[in-house]
């Protein structure tokens, strides 16, 4: 169960409920893009990185759809997000379409979720632990991402408690993204891409031969991704299928390998490939550890980029020395090539463009992403921010 939580300050976060009821001029229901963000802890650099990600999402809010951002957070992150949103003054901003931000405190569920993972990956036994100088350490648990890294595969349990599960078809393609993702183009195009993917998926499902070969049974792919769980679409309405599928794979029990959320999705894909769809190139732009080559080249003027994902386990991708660190550490990028048209110039004209959102003040976000895009003759919609504590 949830309780609505009033932030412990004087700022009024809530605005009109009419945000949830907007329709097109022709009477059909307005679509909604659902975006999921997951946070654990309150390290300043990490929260700042999330804030930059949120700015990029809002600046690229769909032109033709409502936007609902779902933040899944533990206690520390919940309080830190509360403060950043208060300072952003988003609650007084106006937007072309409805913008809702729901911040969920899931601290009460963390132990339960950890136990579920342990049961799947180690059979619930202590054999899944190893003794270290610091005490017991789970062999299967990925300490680099921490429990917060697994929140994304539990998010549906939280979001479906307060959304319109019967009528909101867009819950079949909720967009999850890591905090080190920067959105670079309007998310209208992401929705168009997903619509095309869904059409192709249903066409294959309805093909009798394909259905017999692959066992297709869903109307929508359960997960749409491309080998990186930092940016993917999830069918929240059917996501129990993911856990049911994993639980049926007995070889996962007593795992002695670190198994991240991404590893779990990869295992699921290998066993249930018919539930998976693939993102197009423009929605697959990850630097990658070791900085893999195509399509993750550090600079490539001839490709489209819907977002930029700066992976690499750095505390904050924008901390000194800034994004140029990805040129310094990357293959095929000479940090000393400072000539016009050289490597540093190429980097700054492509991946380096993400720095725009790091330097963008909230005043400009509210105006450029919101107020300035309101259609002529319309008043726009006040942003709606709500806080929930999962009991």
N, C-alpha and C positions, 0 to 999 in steps of 0.2 A: 504494500500500500504506500501511497505517497501522501505527504502533507505539503501544502503550499507554504513556502517559507518567505517571510518578509525580511529582506536584507537589513542588517543591523546598522542602518544609517537613515538619514532624513530624506534621501533621494527617492522620488516616486518612479519606480521602474515599470509599473503597469500602465498600459494605455488601452484604448477601446477594443472590445471584443469583436468589433466589426471586421477586424483584420482577418478573421478566420472565414469570413463569409463572402469575400469578393467574387464576383462573377464577370465573365466577359460581357461585352455590350450585347451580344446575341443571346445571352441567357445561360450558356453552358458554364459549368463550374470552372473556376480558375485553377490551373495546375499548380503544384507546389514542388519545388526542388528541396529535398531533405538532405542536409549536410551533417555528417557526424564528426565530432572532434572528441578525442579521449585524452585525459590528462591525469597524471598522478604526481603529487608533490608540488612544492611551491618555490623551487629554485628560480631565482630572478631571471636568469638567462632563458630558462625553459618557458616561463610564462610570457616573457617578452617575445620569444619566437612564436608562441601561440597567437599573441596579439597581432603580429605581423601577418600571420596566416589568415586571421579573421578579417583584417583590413583588405587583403587581396580577394577574399570571398565576397565581401560586401561591395567592393568597387566593381566586381564583375557579377553582381547579382543578375539573374536572368531578366532580360528585357520583357519577356512575355509571361513570366510565372512568378508566383509568390516564392519566398525563400524562408525555410525553417531550419535554423541551426540548432542542433542538439549537442550540448556539451555533457560528456560523461566524466565525472570527476570524483576523486576521493576527497576527504575532509580538507586537506591542505590546499589542494588545487581549487576546490569550491570557494574557499575564502579569498584566495588570490584572484580568481576570475571575477568574483563579486566586486573587488576593489577596482580592477582594471576597467570593468564595464561602467562603474560609477564615474570614474574619471573620463571615460570616453564621451559622456553626455549623449549616448545614442538614444536614450529613452525620449529625448526631446526632438529627435530628428524625424524627417518626413521622407518617404520613398515613393518611387513610381508604383511599386506593387507592395503587398504586405510583407513585412520582414518581422519574423519572430525568432527570438533566441531563448531557448529553454536550457537552464543550467541545472543538472541533476547531480545531487550528492548521493553517491552509491556506496559510501563507506560501509554501511551495514551489510552489503552483499559481498564484499571483497573476500572474506574467509570462505564463504559458500562457494564462490567461483573458483577459488584456489583449490578447494577440496574436489570439485568436479574435474578440474584438470588433472589433479593427482590421481583420481580414480581411473581416468581414461588412460593415463600414460604410465602409471606404476601399479595399477590394480589396487590402489589405496593402501599398499603395504609399505613398511619402512625400508623395503629393499630398494625403493626408489630414491633413497637418501645416501649421501656419503659423508664421512666425518672429516672436517677440516679444522684448522686451527681456530677458526671463528665459530665452530659448532657444526651441527648438521647442515648439509647443503644438498638440495634436490639435484639429482643428476639430470633430470628431464627439464627443469625449470631454467629458462633463459634469463640470467641475472642482468644481462646488458639492457634488456627492454623492461625488466621488472614487471610487476603485476599489471601496471597501467598499459603495457604493450598488448595485453590480452583482452583489455576492455572492449575492443572493437568487435570481438566475436561473441560478446555478451550483450552488446548495446541494444539489440532488438528486444530483449526481455524488459528493458527500461522504457524504450520509446513507445512500444505498443500499448503501454498502460495509459497513455494520455493522448494518443492520436486517433483519428477516425479510421479504424481498421476496416470498416465495411465499405467505405466509399472512396478512400484515397488510393487510387491506383498507383500513384507515384511512390508509395511505400515499397513497391516491388523493385525499385532501383535507387535506393538511398545511397548517397555518395559519401564514402569514408575517405578522409585524407589525414596524413600525419601533420604534425605541427611544422615540420621542415619543408612542407610543400608551399609553393607560392603560385596562386592562380594567375594566369597571364592573359586570359581572353574571356569574353562573356560566356557564362555558363549555360546560356541558351543553346550553344553548340553542343555541349555535353548532353543535354536532354535530347537533341536531335539525333546524336550518335546512338544514344540508348534506344530511342524509338526504332531506328534502323536495325539495331542488334536484336531487339525483341521481335520485329517482323520476320527477320531471317530465322530466328530461333523457332518461332511458331510454324514457319513454313517447313522446316526440317521435322518438327514434331508431327506435323500432319501428313508427312510422307510415310506411307505404310512401311516401306522397306527400311527406311532410316530408323523408324520407331522400333521395329523389330530387332534391328542390329544394335541399337544403342540404348534401348529402354527408356526413351524420353517420356516423361510423364508430367512435367511442370509446364505451365503456360509461359513462365519467365525463367531465365537462367538464375540459379541460386546465387552465383557469384560471377561477376564480370570483372576480369582483371587481366594482368599479363606478367605473371611471375614476380610481382612486387606488391605486398599488402599495404604499402603506404598510400596507394590511391586505387580504389576499387568500388564497384557498385554492389550492393547487397540487397537481396530480396528479403526484407525484414518479415514479411508476412508468412514466409515458409522456412525461416531459418532454423527451426527445430530440426529440420531434415539434416542439417550439417552435423549436429550433435548425435542424432540417431545413427547417422552413417559412420561416424568415428567410433561410437561405442560398439558397433558390430565388427570392427577390425581388431581381432584378438591379438594380432602381432604387435599392437601398440603397447600392450601391457608390459610392465617391468622394463620400460624403456631406459636405456643407459646413455642416451644421447640427448643433448639439449634440444628441446622442441619448441620453437617460437610459434607465435600465431601464424607466421608465414609458412613455417614448416607444416603445420597442421592443415593449412589450406592446400598446400602442394600435395600432401598425402591424400587428402580428400579428392583432389582433381585426378590423381593417378587411378583412383578406384571408382570414381563416379564422374568420369569426364563429360557425360551427357548433361550434367547439371551446370557446366561451366561455359562461359562465353568469353571472347577475347576483345580487349579494347583496341581501337585503331591507333595508328602511330602518333597522332597529335595528342592523344591522351595516354601516352606512354613515354614520358621524358624524365628518366631518372639518371642521376650522375652515376650511382653504383659504386660499391667498394672496389678500389683499384681502377675505377673509372673505365668501365667496359666501353668498347667501341660501339658502332652503330646499333641501335639508334641513339645511344647516349653520348655522342661526341660532345665535347665541351663547347665547341662552336661549329655551327652548321647553318649557314644563312638560307639554305635551300629546303629546309623542312619546316613544318608548322609545329607550334608548341602551345598546347592548351594550358600547360602548367610546367613548373620546374621543381623537381624533387632533389634536394641537396642532402643525400644520405652520407653518412660517414662518421656517426657517433661523436660529433662535436657538440659542446654544451649549448652553443647558440651560433647558428651559421652566419649571423651578422656581427658577432663579436670581433674585435680586432684580431687579425688584420682585415676582416671582412670577407666578402665572397671571393676575393682574389686568392684566398687560401686554396680554393679548388683548382685554380690554375697551378699554383705552386706545387700541389701534391699530385696533380693529374698527369696522365700520360699525354704526350703530344702537345703540351702547352708550355712555352718558354716564358717564364715570368720576367725575364730580362729583355724580352723583345718588346721594347717600348715605342718602336717606330709606328707612324700612322699606317694602319692596315696590318700591323704586326699582331702577334698572338694576344698580347694584353688588350689591344684595341678590339680584336675580334671577340674576346671573352666578354669585355664590357658591353659590347653591342648585342650580345645574346644572353647567356646565363647571368651576366652582370646586371641586366635590366631588372632583375628581382629586387635589387637594392632600392628601387623607387618606393616600394611599399614599406621598407624599413624606415625611410625618411619622411614618409607622408604623415602629417599631423592629422589628428582626428577631426579638426575643423574642416579640413579639405575632404576627408572621407565622407563626412556628413553632407557636404555641399556637392562635391563632384559625383559621388556614387549615388547620392540620394536626391536632394532637392533639385539639382540641375536637370535631372532626367524625368521629372514628372511631366506627363503629357499636358499639352495645352488644354485649358478648360477643366482640368481636374485638380483636386486639392491634394492628392497624394495620400499616403497612409503613414500614421505614426508608428515608429518601431515599438514592438511589444517585447519586453524582457520579463521572464518569469523564472523563479527559483523553486526547485522541488527537492525534498529530502526523502529518499526511499527508506521506508521503515522495515 
